[in-house]
Amino acid sequence: MPTPTPTNLATLRPADPAFGKSLAGATWNARLAGARAPAGIVAVRTATDAAAAIRKAASEDLKISPRGSGHHYEAAALRDGGLMLDLGGLDFIEVNAKAQTARVGAGVKGGHLAKCLAARGLAFPVGHCADVALSGYILAGGFGWNAGEWGPACANVRAIEMVTAAGDIVVASESEHADLFWAARGGGPGFFAAITAYHLTLHPLPGAAFALSHTFTAASAPALANWLTAATATAHPSAEIVCLVGIDPESRQPTVTVRAIAVGADEAGARSRVASFLSPPAEAEPLGEPQEESLDFTELGKFSAMPSGKRVAADHVWSDAPLGDLLLAVYTLAEAPSPLSTINLVSLGGDGAVPSRPHGVHGALSVGGGAGAGIYAMWDDAADDAANCAWVRQVDAALAPLRSGRYVGEADLTAGPERLGECFTPEALGRLGALRQQYDPHGRFFTWP
């Protein structure tokens, strides 16, 4: 690994004029503006910078919170006190097209990486939201585009460069620092080192992507449920099925939108993978005509764009229940307090076994399900905070009987002490605790929120 050249580090303190702007960029969720603030922010551009910052924090007896870039619903990197490491400047991309590998900085955003790789005929299972950086995304496991074929992002990582609590720069892999490599693939925001770069395994760029969307009235859910379950089970295992429950932005009425997305060698191949969704039940009430779209792999992020400047509350549930059962559990809650809010029920075609039931085979990522439910409330007025947060809790409660766990990358870990245990198997959580004590005995890194 090349040895970076040390640079002079500047620490932004609350009294500095630039501190507020940097803090605002790290918050993203307007609901949390002013809720938490570090004692200082250090922007790093090399692993040597990160090591120096960690040693500086130790000399000042400050805890450390690394932050990549992009968004996180609960601003996990934003902690009171401590030193926040801004890793956004670690934005290098080094591709070996012949070997189909890459060395990528932790601050690189998924959308930028996807375009850079596509120019070389390559791809990686980047996150659904293009503005999410690799840092926290892979650290949480990373369920992204074409996960049905390629698996979670952490399964496509060959090695991870990181700086330990002692300020040591190490490269962790299956053969070196294997415990750290295990923990960094799914440990989430409680990880006890600062990741600076990932060594990725890449894939040939799919020739085409295809998306098919149907929108129905929410009252159609009982008529859709069995069809949704059957069509999902017979779709190609790499297909991604999303059932969006919320308020239609045009008609302003509660709706259910079923979107089936697949990639393939060409448009016809991709379309064939979601052919089971071409004929919805006649008794369901559609709103408008079905939408079919052929697009490039790099354009898929448009389906998951997250607006900035909004007040946000979110949560996540894994489930082994059929997608139709999940729909029946929540469709009566489609009329959220905000028209921007949605319940995203997601499954892969077939049984979805490879990427969503990890069983620890790819690291600390150890809990999953055949389907997932993301609950996303977004609104503008602070006066509506209570109503929107209550809606998220109401949807979560409706899904509770079907829950098999939670995804550490999106679950609201601030909602209760039991949440962390729902994101990991007891064995994985115990091992993470033991490794934290081994590698960070003085508690230099913040633990999970």
FIDRENGU-323380 format. One record per residue (C-alpha): residue in one letter; chain; x negated, y negated, z negated. Coordinates in steps of 0.5 Angstrom, whole numbers. Example, Ala and Ser with C-alpha at 12.3 -4.5 7.8 and 13.67 -1.06 7.14 Angstrom:
2
<r = a c = A east = -25 north = 9 up = -16>
<r = s c = A east = -27 north = 2 up = -14>
END
This chain:
449
<r = m c = A east = 0 north = 0 up = 0>
<r = p c = A east = -3 north = -7 up = 2>
<r = t c = A east = -5 north = -11 up = -4>
<r = p c = A east = -1 north = -18 up = -4>
<r = t c = A east = -5 north = -24 up = -6>
<r = p c = A east = -3 north = -27 up = -12>
<r = t c = A east = 0 north = -34 up = -12>
<r = n c = A east = 2 north = -40 up = -17>
<r = l c = A east = 9 north = -38 up = -20>
<r = a c = A east = 13 north = -44 up = -22>
<r = t c = A east = 19 north = -43 up = -27>
<r = l c = A east = 25 north = -46 up = -27>
<r = r c = A east = 28 north = -49 up = -34>
<r = p c = A east = 35 north = -51 up = -35>
<r = a c = A east = 32 north = -58 up = -35>
<r = d c = A east = 29 north = -58 up = -28>
<r = p c = A east = 34 north = -61 up = -23>
<r = a c = A east = 33 north = -55 up = -18>
<r = f c = A east = 35 north = -50 up = -24>
<r = g c = A east = 43 north = -51 up = -23>
<r = k c = A east = 43 north = -50 up = -16>
<r = s c = A east = 39 north = -44 up = -17>
<r = l c = A east = 43 north = -41 up = -22>
<r = a c = A east = 50 north = -43 up = -18>
<r = g c = A east = 47 north = -38 up = -12>
<r = a c = A east = 46 north = -33 up = -17>
<r = t c = A east = 53 north = -33 up = -20>
<r = w c = A east = 57 north = -32 up = -13>
<r = n c = A east = 63 north = -31 up = -17>
<r = a c = A east = 66 north = -38 up = -19>
<r = r c = A east = 70 north = -35 up = -25>
<r = l c = A east = 63 north = -34 up = -28>
<r = a c = A east = 60 north = -41 up = -27>
<r = g c = A east = 57 north = -43 up = -33>
<r = a c = A east = 59 north = -37 up = -37>
<r = r c = A east = 52 north = -34 up = -37>
<r = a c = A east = 45 north = -37 up = -36>
<r = p c = A east = 38 north = -35 up = -37>
<r = a c = A east = 32 north = -39 up = -40>
<r = g c = A east = 28 north = -39 up = -34>
<r = i c = A east = 28 north = -37 up = -27>
<r = v c = A east = 22 north = -35 up = -23>
<r = a c = A east = 22 north = -34 up = -15>
<r = v c = A east = 17 north = -28 up = -13>
<r = r c = A east = 15 north = -27 up = -6>
<r = t c = A east = 10 north = -21 up = -8>
<r = a c = A east = 9 north = -15 up = -12>
<r = t c = A east = 4 north = -19 up = -16>
<r = d c = A east = 8 north = -25 up = -17>
<r = a c = A east = 13 north = -20 up = -20>
<r = a c = A east = 8 north = -17 up = -25>
<r = a c = A east = 5 north = -24 up = -27>
<r = a c = A east = 12 north = -26 up = -28>
<r = i c = A east = 14 north = -20 up = -33>
<r = r c = A east = 7 north = -21 up = -36>
<r = k c = A east = 9 north = -28 up = -37>
<r = a c = A east = 16 north = -26 up = -40>
<r = a c = A east = 13 north = -21 up = -45>
<r = s c = A east = 8 north = -27 up = -47>
<r = e c = A east = 14 north = -31 up = -49>
<r = d c = A east = 18 north = -25 up = -52>
<r = l c = A east = 24 north = -26 up = -46>
<r = k c = A east = 28 north = -20 up = -43>
<r = i c = A east = 27 north = -20 up = -36>
<r = s c = A east = 33 north = -19 up = -31>
<r = p c = A east = 31 north = -18 up = -23>
<r = r c = A east = 36 north = -21 up = -18>
<r = g c = A east = 36 north = -19 up = -11>
<r = s c = A east = 41 north = -23 up = -7>
<r = g c = A east = 48 north = -23 up = -4>
<r = h c = A east = 54 north = -22 up = -9>
<r = h c = A east = 56 north = -18 up = -15>
<r = y c = A east = 63 north = -18 up = -18>
<r = e c = A east = 60 north = -19 up = -25>
<r = a c = A east = 54 north = -22 up = -23>
<r = a c = A east = 50 north = -17 up = -27>
<r = a c = A east = 43 north = -20 up = -26>
<r = l c = A east = 46 north = -26 up = -30>
<r = r c = A east = 44 north = -26 up = -37>
<r = d c = A east = 44 north = -31 up = -43>
<r = g c = A east = 37 north = -32 up = -45>
<r = g c = A east = 31 north = -28 up = -41>
<r = l c = A east = 27 north = -29 up = -35>
<r = m c = A east = 31 north = -28 up = -28>
<r = l c = A east = 27 north = -25 up = -23>
<r = d c = A east = 29 north = -28 up = -16>
<r = l c = A east = 27 north = -23 up = -11>
<r = g c = A east = 30 north = -26 up = -5>
<r = g c = A east = 24 north = -28 up = -2>
<r = l c = A east = 22 north = -21 up = -2>
<r = d c = A east = 25 north = -21 up = 5>
<r = f c = A east = 20 north = -17 up = 10>
<r = i c = A east = 21 north = -11 up = 14>
<r = e c = A east = 16 north = -7 up = 17>
<r = v c = A east = 19 north = -1 up = 22>
<r = n c = A east = 15 north = 5 up = 25>
<r = a c = A east = 20 north = 6 up = 30>
<r = k c = A east = 16 north = 12 up = 32>
<r = a c = A east = 16 north = 16 up = 25>
<r = q c = A east = 23 north = 13 up = 24>
<r = t c = A east = 21 north = 10 up = 18>
<r = a c = A east = 21 north = 3 up = 15>
<r = r c = A east = 18 north = -1 up = 9>
<r = v c = A east = 23 north = -6 up = 7>
<r = g c = A east = 23 north = -12 up = 1>
<r = a c = A east = 28 north = -11 up = -4>
<r = g c = A east = 31 north = -18 up = -2>
<r = v c = A east = 33 north = -16 up = 5>
<r = k c = A east = 40 north = -17 up = 6>
<r = g c = A east = 44 north = -11 up = 10>
<r = g c = A east = 47 north = -15 up = 16>
<r = h c = A east = 40 north = -17 up = 17>
<r = l c = A east = 36 north = -10 up = 17>
<r = a c = A east = 42 north = -7 up = 21>
<r = k c = A east = 41 north = -12 up = 27>
<r = c c = A east = 33 north = -12 up = 26>
<r = l c = A east = 33 north = -4 up = 26>
<r = a c = A east = 38 north = -4 up = 32>
<r = a c = A east = 34 north = -8 up = 36>
<r = r c = A east = 29 north = -2 up = 36>
<r = g c = A east = 35 north = 3 up = 37>
<r = l c = A east = 35 north = 5 up = 30>
<r = a c = A east = 40 north = 5 up = 24>
<r = f c = A east = 41 north = 6 up = 16>
<r = p c = A east = 47 north = 6 up = 12>
<r = v c = A east = 47 north = -1 up = 10>
<r = g c = A east = 52 north = -4 up = 5>
<r = h c = A east = 59 north = -5 up = 8>
<r = c c = A east = 58 north = -13 up = 6>
<r = a c = A east = 53 north = -15 up = 10>
<r = d c = A east = 50 north = -20 up = 5>
<r = v c = A east = 49 north = -15 up = 0>
<r = a c = A east = 41 north = -14 up = -1>
<r = l c = A east = 38 north = -7 up = -1>
<r = s c = A east = 35 north = -9 up = -9>
<r = g c = A east = 42 north = -7 up = -13>
<r = y c = A east = 45 north = -4 up = -7>
<r = i c = A east = 40 north = 2 up = -7>
<r = l c = A east = 39 north = 2 up = -14>
<r = a c = A east = 47 north = 3 up = -15>
<r = g c = A east = 46 north = 9 up = -10>
<r = g c = A east = 49 north = 5 up = -4>
<r = f c = A east = 55 north = 8 up = 0>
<r = g c = A east = 55 north = 4 up = 6>
<r = w c = A east = 57 north = 5 up = 14>
<r = n c = A east = 57 north = 12 up = 16>
<r = a c = A east = 55 north = 15 up = 10>
<r = g c = A east = 59 north = 21 up = 12>
<r = e c = A east = 54 north = 23 up = 16>
<r = w c = A east = 48 north = 20 up = 13>
<r = g c = A east = 49 north = 21 up = 6>
<r = p c = A east = 49 north = 15 up = 1>
<r = a c = A east = 43 north = 10 up = 2>
<r = c c = A east = 39 north = 13 up = -4>
<r = a c = A east = 39 north = 19 up = 0>
<r = n c = A east = 35 north = 16 up = 5>
<r = v c = A east = 29 north = 13 up = 1>
<r = r c = A east = 23 north = 16 up = 1>
<r = a c = A east = 19 north = 12 up = -4>
<r = i c = A east = 20 north = 6 up = -8>
<r = e c = A east = 15 north = 0 up = -10>
<r = m c = A east = 17 north = -3 up = -17>
<r = v c = A east = 13 north = -6 up = -23>
<r = t c = A east = 14 north = -3 up = -30>
<r = a c = A east = 16 north = -7 up = -36>
<r = a c = A east = 8 north = -6 up = -38>
<r = g c = A east = 7 north = -10 up = -31>
<r = d c = A east = 4 north = -5 up = -27>
<r = i c = A east = 5 north = -4 up = -20>
<r = v c = A east = 7 north = 3 up = -18>
<r = v c = A east = 10 north = 7 up = -12>
<r = a c = A east = 15 north = 12 up = -14>
<r = s c = A east = 17 north = 18 up = -10>
<r = e c = A east = 18 north = 26 up = -11>
<r = s c = A east = 11 north = 27 up = -12>
<r = e c = A east = 9 north = 21 up = -16>
<r = h c = A east = 12 north = 18 up = -22>
<r = a c = A east = 18 north = 22 up = -20>
<r = d c = A east = 22 north = 20 up = -26>
<r = l c = A east = 22 north = 13 up = -24>
<r = f c = A east = 24 north = 15 up = -17>
<r = w c = A east = 30 north = 19 up = -20>
<r = a c = A east = 32 north = 14 up = -24>
<r = a c = A east = 32 north = 8 up = -19>
<r = r c = A east = 37 north = 12 up = -14>
<r = g c = A east = 43 north = 11 up = -18>
<r = g c = A east = 41 north = 8 up = -25>
<r = g c = A east = 44 north = 1 up = -23>
<r = p c = A east = 44 north = -6 up = -26>
<r = g c = A east = 41 north = -2 up = -33>
<r = f c = A east = 34 north = 0 up = -29>
<r = f c = A east = 28 north = -1 up = -33>
<r = a c = A east = 23 north = -4 up = -28>
<r = a c = A east = 23 north = -9 up = -22>
<r = i c = A east = 24 north = -6 up = -15>
<r = t c = A east = 20 north = -10 up = -10>
<r = a c = A east = 21 north = -5 up = -4>
<r = y c = A east = 24 north = 1 up = -1>
<r = h c = A east = 21 north = 6 up = 4>
<r = l c = A east = 27 north = 8 up = 8>
<r = t c = A east = 28 north = 14 up = 13>
<r = l c = A east = 32 north = 11 up = 19>
<r = h c = A east = 37 north = 14 up = 24>
<r = p c = A east = 38 north = 14 up = 31>
<r = l c = A east = 43 north = 8 up = 33>
<r = p c = A east = 50 north = 10 up = 34>
<r = g c = A east = 52 north = 9 up = 41>
<r = a c = A east = 59 north = 6 up = 39>
<r = a c = A east = 63 north = 5 up = 33>
<r = f c = A east = 71 north = 5 up = 34>
<r = a c = A east = 76 north = 2 up = 29>
<r = l c = A east = 84 north = 4 up = 29>
<r = s c = A east = 88 north = 0 up = 25>
<r = h c = A east = 96 north = 0 up = 23>
<r = t c = A east = 100 north = -4 up = 19>
<r = f c = A east = 106 north = -2 up = 15>
<r = t c = A east = 111 north = -5 up = 10>
<r = a c = A east = 109 north = -3 up = 3>
<r = a c = A east = 116 north = 0 up = 2>
<r = s c = A east = 113 north = 5 up = 8>
<r = a c = A east = 108 north = 8 up = 3>
<r = p c = A east = 113 north = 14 up = 1>
<r = a c = A east = 113 north = 16 up = 8>
<r = l c = A east = 106 north = 15 up = 10>
<r = a c = A east = 103 north = 19 up = 4>
<r = n c = A east = 103 north = 26 up = 7>
<r = w c = A east = 101 north = 23 up = 14>
<r = l c = A east = 95 north = 19 up = 11>
<r = t c = A east = 93 north = 26 up = 7>
<r = a c = A east = 93 north = 30 up = 13>
<r = a c = A east = 90 north = 26 up = 18>
<r = t c = A east = 84 north = 24 up = 13>
<r = a c = A east = 83 north = 32 up = 12>
<r = t c = A east = 83 north = 33 up = 20>
<r = a c = A east = 79 north = 27 up = 22>
<r = h c = A east = 72 north = 28 up = 23>
<r = p c = A east = 67 north = 29 up = 16>
<r = s c = A east = 64 north = 22 up = 18>
<r = a c = A east = 70 north = 18 up = 19>
<r = e c = A east = 71 north = 13 up = 14>
<r = i c = A east = 79 north = 12 up = 12>
<r = v c = A east = 81 north = 5 up = 9>
<r = c c = A east = 88 north = 4 up = 6>
<r = l c = A east = 89 north = -3 up = 4>
<r = v c = A east = 94 north = -5 up = 0>
<r = g c = A east = 96 north = -12 up = -1>
<r = i c = A east = 99 north = -18 up = 2>
<r = d c = A east = 99 north = -19 up = 9>
<r = p c = A east = 96 north = -26 up = 11>
<r = e c = A east = 101 north = -28 up = 16>
<r = s c = A east = 108 north = -25 up = 14>
<r = r c = A east = 106 north = -26 up = 6>
<r = q c = A east = 110 north = -20 up = 5>
<r = p c = A east = 107 north = -13 up = 1>
<r = t c = A east = 103 north = -9 up = 6>
<r = v c = A east = 99 north = -2 up = 7>
<r = t c = A east = 94 north = -3 up = 13>
<r = v c = A east = 91 north = 4 up = 15>
<r = r c = A east = 84 north = 3 up = 18>
<r = a c = A east = 80 north = 9 up = 21>
<r = i c = A east = 73 north = 8 up = 23>
<r = a c = A east = 68 north = 12 up = 26>
<r = v c = A east = 61 north = 12 up = 30>
<r = g c = A east = 59 north = 16 up = 36>
<r = a c = A east = 55 north = 17 up = 42>
<r = d c = A east = 60 north = 13 up = 46>
<r = e c = A east = 67 north = 10 up = 45>
<r = a c = A east = 70 north = 16 up = 47>
<r = g c = A east = 66 north = 20 up = 42>
<r = a c = A east = 68 north = 15 up = 36>
<r = r c = A east = 75 north = 15 up = 38>
<r = s c = A east = 76 north = 22 up = 38>
<r = r c = A east = 73 north = 23 up = 31>
<r = v c = A east = 80 north = 19 up = 28>
<r = a c = A east = 85 north = 22 up = 33>
<r = s c = A east = 89 north = 24 up = 28>
<r = f c = A east = 91 north = 17 up = 26>
<r = l c = A east = 94 north = 16 up = 33>
<r = s c = A east = 101 north = 18 up = 31>
<r = p c = A east = 103 north = 15 up = 25>
<r = p c = A east = 110 north = 18 up = 22>
<r = a c = A east = 116 north = 15 up = 26>
<r = e c = A east = 120 north = 13 up = 19>
<r = a c = A east = 114 north = 8 up = 17>
<r = e c = A east = 116 north = 1 up = 18>
<r = p c = A east = 110 north = -2 up = 22>
<r = l c = A east = 108 north = -9 up = 22>
<r = g c = A east = 106 north = -11 up = 29>
<r = e c = A east = 102 north = -6 up = 34>
<r = p c = A east = 97 north = -2 up = 33>
<r = q c = A east = 90 north = -5 up = 34>
<r = e c = A east = 84 north = -1 up = 37>
<r = e c = A east = 77 north = -4 up = 38>
<r = s c = A east = 70 north = -1 up = 40>
<r = l c = A east = 64 north = -5 up = 37>
<r = d c = A east = 57 north = -4 up = 36>
<r = f c = A east = 55 north = -1 up = 29>
<r = t c = A east = 52 north = -8 up = 27>
<r = e c = A east = 59 north = -11 up = 28>
<r = l c = A east = 62 north = -6 up = 23>
<r = g c = A east = 61 north = -11 up = 17>
<r = k c = A east = 66 north = -16 up = 19>
<r = f c = A east = 71 north = -11 up = 16>
<r = s c = A east = 68 north = -12 up = 9>
<r = a c = A east = 67 north = -20 up = 9>
<r = m c = A east = 67 north = -23 up = 2>
<r = p c = A east = 69 north = -30 up = 2>
<r = s c = A east = 64 north = -34 up = -2>
<r = g c = A east = 66 north = -40 up = -7>
<r = k c = A east = 72 north = -35 up = -10>
<r = r c = A east = 74 north = -33 up = -17>
<r = v c = A east = 74 north = -26 up = -17>
<r = a c = A east = 75 north = -20 up = -22>
<r = a c = A east = 74 north = -13 up = -19>
<r = d c = A east = 73 north = -6 up = -21>
<r = h c = A east = 72 north = 1 up = -18>
<r = v c = A east = 75 north = 8 up = -19>
<r = w c = A east = 73 north = 15 up = -16>
<r = s c = A east = 78 north = 20 up = -15>
<r = d c = A east = 79 north = 27 up = -13>
<r = a c = A east = 86 north = 26 up = -11>
<r = p c = A east = 89 north = 26 up = -4>
<r = l c = A east = 89 north = 19 up = -1>
<r = g c = A east = 96 north = 19 up = 0>
<r = d c = A east = 97 north = 21 up = -8>
<r = l c = A east = 93 north = 14 up = -9>
<r = l c = A east = 97 north = 10 up = -5>
<r = l c = A east = 103 north = 13 up = -8>
<r = a c = A east = 100 north = 11 up = -15>
<r = v c = A east = 99 north = 3 up = -13>
<r = y c = A east = 103 north = 1 up = -7>
<r = t c = A east = 108 north = -2 up = -12>
<r = l c = A east = 103 north = -7 up = -14>
<r = a c = A east = 101 north = -9 up = -7>
<r = e c = A east = 104 north = -16 up = -9>
<r = a c = A east = 98 north = -19 up = -13>
<r = p c = A east = 98 north = -26 up = -16>
<r = s c = A east = 94 north = -28 up = -10>
<r = p c = A east = 95 north = -27 up = -3>
<r = l c = A east = 87 north = -26 up = -2>
<r = s c = A east = 87 north = -19 up = -7>
<r = t c = A east = 87 north = -12 up = -4>
<r = i c = A east = 87 north = -5 up = -7>
<r = n c = A east = 82 north = -1 up = -2>
<r = l c = A east = 83 north = 6 up = -2>
<r = v c = A east = 77 north = 9 up = 1>
<r = s c = A east = 76 north = 17 up = 3>
<r = l c = A east = 72 north = 20 up = 9>
<r = g c = A east = 75 north = 25 up = 14>
<r = g c = A east = 75 north = 32 up = 12>
<r = d c = A east = 73 north = 34 up = 4>
<r = g c = A east = 68 north = 28 up = 4>
<r = a c = A east = 64 north = 33 up = 0>
<r = v c = A east = 57 north = 30 up = 2>
<r = p c = A east = 56 north = 23 up = 0>
<r = s c = A east = 62 north = 22 up = -5>
<r = r c = A east = 61 north = 28 up = -10>
<r = p c = A east = 53 north = 27 up = -11>
<r = h c = A east = 52 north = 32 up = -17>
<r = g c = A east = 45 north = 28 up = -19>
<r = v c = A east = 42 north = 31 up = -12>
<r = h c = A east = 40 north = 24 up = -10>
<r = g c = A east = 38 north = 22 up = -17>
<r = a c = A east = 41 north = 19 up = -23>
<r = l c = A east = 47 north = 18 up = -18>
<r = s c = A east = 51 north = 23 up = -21>
<r = v c = A east = 59 north = 22 up = -21>
<r = g c = A east = 63 north = 21 up = -15>
<r = g c = A east = 70 north = 24 up = -12>
<r = g c = A east = 73 north = 25 up = -6>
<r = a c = A east = 76 north = 18 up = -5>
<r = g c = A east = 75 north = 12 up = -8>
<r = a c = A east = 79 north = 6 up = -10>
<r = g c = A east = 76 north = -1 up = -10>
<r = i c = A east = 80 north = -7 up = -14>
<r = y c = A east = 79 north = -14 up = -12>
<r = a c = A east = 82 north = -20 up = -14>
<r = m c = A east = 80 north = -27 up = -11>
<r = w c = A east = 83 north = -33 up = -12>
<r = d c = A east = 82 north = -41 up = -13>
<r = d c = A east = 85 north = -44 up = -19>
<r = a c = A east = 82 north = -43 up = -26>
<r = a c = A east = 89 north = -43 up = -28>
<r = d c = A east = 91 north = -37 up = -25>
<r = d c = A east = 85 north = -33 up = -28>
<r = a c = A east = 89 north = -29 up = -33>
<r = a c = A east = 94 north = -27 up = -28>
<r = n c = A east = 89 north = -24 up = -23>
<r = c c = A east = 85 north = -21 up = -29>
<r = a c = A east = 91 north = -18 up = -31>
<r = w c = A east = 93 north = -15 up = -24>
<r = v c = A east = 86 north = -12 up = -24>
<r = r c = A east = 87 north = -8 up = -31>
<r = q c = A east = 94 north = -6 up = -28>
<r = v c = A east = 92 north = -3 up = -22>
<r = d c = A east = 86 north = 1 up = -26>
<r = a c = A east = 91 north = 3 up = -31>
<r = a c = A east = 96 north = 6 up = -25>
<r = l c = A east = 90 north = 10 up = -22>
<r = a c = A east = 88 north = 12 up = -29>
<r = p c = A east = 91 north = 19 up = -29>
<r = l c = A east = 88 north = 20 up = -22>
<r = r c = A east = 81 north = 18 up = -24>
<r = s c = A east = 75 north = 22 up = -24>
<r = g c = A east = 69 north = 17 up = -26>
<r = r c = A east = 67 north = 10 up = -23>
<r = y c = A east = 62 north = 7 up = -19>
<r = v c = A east = 56 north = 4 up = -23>
<r = g c = A east = 55 north = -1 up = -17>
<r = e c = A east = 62 north = -4 up = -17>
<r = a c = A east = 65 north = -2 up = -24>
<r = d c = A east = 67 north = -7 up = -29>
<r = l c = A east = 62 north = -5 up = -34>
<r = t c = A east = 64 north = -11 up = -39>
<r = a c = A east = 71 north = -8 up = -40>
<r = g c = A east = 69 north = -4 up = -45>
<r = p c = A east = 64 north = 1 up = -48>
<r = e c = A east = 67 north = 7 up = -45>
<r = r c = A east = 65 north = 5 up = -38>
<r = l c = A east = 58 north = 6 up = -38>
<r = g c = A east = 60 north = 14 up = -39>
<r = e c = A east = 65 north = 14 up = -34>
<r = c c = A east = 59 north = 12 up = -29>
<r = f c = A east = 54 north = 18 up = -30>
<r = t c = A east = 55 north = 25 up = -33>
<r = p c = A east = 53 north = 26 up = -40>
<r = e c = A east = 46 north = 29 up = -38>
<r = a c = A east = 44 north = 24 up = -33>
<r = l c = A east = 46 north = 18 up = -38>
<r = g c = A east = 42 north = 22 up = -43>
<r = r c = A east = 36 north = 22 up = -39>
<r = l c = A east = 36 north = 15 up = -37>
<r = g c = A east = 36 north = 13 up = -44>
<r = a c = A east = 30 north = 17 up = -45>
<r = l c = A east = 26 north = 15 up = -39>
<r = r c = A east = 28 north = 7 up = -42>
<r = q c = A east = 25 north = 9 up = -48>
<r = q c = A east = 19 north = 12 up = -45>
<r = y c = A east = 18 north = 6 up = -40>
<r = d c = A east = 21 north = 0 up = -43>
<r = p c = A east = 20 north = 2 up = -51>
<r = h c = A east = 20 north = -6 up = -53>
<r = g c = A east = 27 north = -7 up = -49>
<r = r c = A east = 23 north = -12 up = -44>
<r = f c = A east = 29 north = -11 up = -39>
<r = f c = A east = 36 north = -12 up = -40>
<r = t c = A east = 40 north = -6 up = -40>
<r = w c = A east = 47 north = -5 up = -37>
<r = p c = A east = 52 north = -11 up = -38>
END
